[in-house]
Amino acid sequence: METTNQNNLDEIISQDTEKINNDEQTKSEIVYIEVDKLHPHDANPRKNTGDVTELADSIKKNGILQNLTVVPATGYWYGDYTVIIGHRRLAAAKQAGLKTVPCVIREMGQKEQIATMLLENMQRSDLTVYEQAQGIQMMLDLGETVAEKTGFSESTVRRRTRLLKLDSDVFKETEGRQITMLEYDKLFEIKDDKKRNEVLKSIGTNNFNNEILRAVQAE
């Protein structure tokens, strides 16, 4: 998981280098929408936009150089727009005091919205593995073929989604450690759910492998 500073740097660089890298037709579709009419997507796999101070400072100096992608909102926010790509930019724009931001309005079904958000965040390495798992599971719940839509292998899909079997509170407490997917995979050598979550507490520590060995031998 990247640091907050790295996330800010990636976003700033992305704005500067990508700009609005679309053809003339797409450029003509860019509209400026009031920030009060833009709402984060409730199914966005990334649950926390993090510290956007550096990005807000960049926006104050240079403006927003890469548009947001939004869809017409439904339900309570009908008449407004829901953000698909650009949640951090929106948060930073509000912090920078902007009243409007450049957007491209798209028509997307719920499946495409989730797939787009998942891919965009994963390409920036913005998601924790648990958030990846939640995003993939959302697509599966909608009946989507994840491997086909995202390019992830079936093995990657299985390895990610089974993380949702772990205790979410313990997972969040430990995920700040430098943990590899191979370490998470080792947890599933333990068959008992309760014991697996007990061992999860030690993941990323020097004692983890010993805890795994003892649990597996006991079973």
Disulfide bonds with the S-S distance in Angstrom:
none
